[in-house]
């Protein structure tokens, strides 16, 4: 019995010694020093991105040892795209907890690891901690692979449907954007007219269906009830009544830039049907009337050597915006010089548009080893290289100021190189994800460019640039369609824009962004719209009047 008592006393002594050797298990307050997710440090209440959703390890470092036997899992949990169960283990020194989600997380999703206040791990956490992380994209293909030729046709077809299926039911004109109801756009409708021509040639609709739609549009435009202002159309109008819808308070009259985009499309349609049937000839005659009614010279504002963008019957010239280069508006001066009824002389082009070469017309600086002939530094938004050149063929077009193919290629490649270099470190930017132009952005609308980079990529920028950068644009198309297609691809083609950094995808479609995609892809494939527009005799004469050269066409 004496021996048993001695053994019991020894055991009690050993236990007492163990407790004395581990006094830090009476922890008191617990402090989390740092958290690493897949090796990247995440400060408390901050976030990281691009976490691999297939393989996640979270390492939690404590200031001192914790009691591994008293883990309260209710105080350590995930919030996010789905309930996340986890396994865990402690490192031998009990100062690091490793957490592993039991199943792969969802791609491109947001999670938060939360350490709630209260008793845990043998002590008390008095300050809440949370660590947010965003998983990376799923880079597997979302659609079966098809040939590049088939993919281009598919993109044209879906995007064409915006102007065909979603056109205003009364006027046939293009709605400003998805959900805009009766608001139709003059410029976007001009782009849409050219997209419909591509649709006829691609077999999306018949020639007869196209003629019916064009006739409806032209009859609506030529109706005396439809508002015009010295022959110019407003930016927006009601697609049922033809009455102006103010674009802004004082912008409730003629918009010469939007009118030019509309006339570019109408003249292209006229050339397509020029030698056609009786009804087709009637359509051409009506288009010529609309074209000849535009008083381009009126918009010189009392014969100044510059064109003005707006005129209002209520506010006159109060908008006071001259159309001066370099931007998207070269086509306005070409059309004005080509008018058989209200033309402008060359000095208006040289002094007003070209500013006699003053910046920002002539540039000549080098960016990313690329010389930019015209425009603001680094080129501005890419629609400068699209809107005027849907019909105006830049391939061998030049004048005193530039060779326009060289200009547009340089502008596009600078935009591409900027995105590839990604000086602001936006997520996703690179050789397969590029293109800055005007588009929707989170919370609004902006003309994105290297000088105004908000982290938003617009598919129209790279896709409409395909004549200038065929390889780079095709790589972007593959990324938009195959990798982002589950988020970006819809009934009318690609949605307007996205930001991988902001985890934002627009649900919008906008006419002036959709139209150039169809048209410029077709110009890249066949030159259809370039060939038609440049065949108009008035355009050839107008270009000659302004001193342009285009071997084989303006000879």
Secondary structure, 3 states (H helix, E strand, C coil): CHHHHHHHHHHHHHHHHHHHHCHHHCCEECCEEEEEECCEECCCCCEEEEECCCCCCEEEEECCCCCHHHCCHHHEEEEECCCCCEEEEECCCCCEEEEEECCCCCCCCEEEEEECCEEECCEEECCCEEEEEEECCCCCCCCCCCCHHHHHHHHHHHHHHHHHCCCCCCCCCCECECCCCCEEEHHHHHHHHHHHHHHHHHCCCCHHHHHHHHHHHHHHHHCCCCCCECCECCCEEECCCCCEECCCCCCCCEEHHHHHHHHHHHHHHHHHHCCCCHHHHHHHHHHHHHHHHCCHHHHHCCCCCCCECEEECCCECCCCCECCCCCCCHHHHHHHHHCCCCCCCHHHHHHHHCHHHCCCCECCCEECCEECCECCCCCCCHHHHCHHHCCCCCCCCECCCCEHHHHHHHHHHHHHHHHHHCCCCCCCCECCECCCCEEEECCEEEECECCECCCCECHHHHHCCCCCCHHHHHHHHHHHHHHCHHHHEECCEECCCEECCCCEECCCCEHHHHHHHHHHHHHHHCCHHHHHHHCCHHHHHHHHHCCCECCCCCC
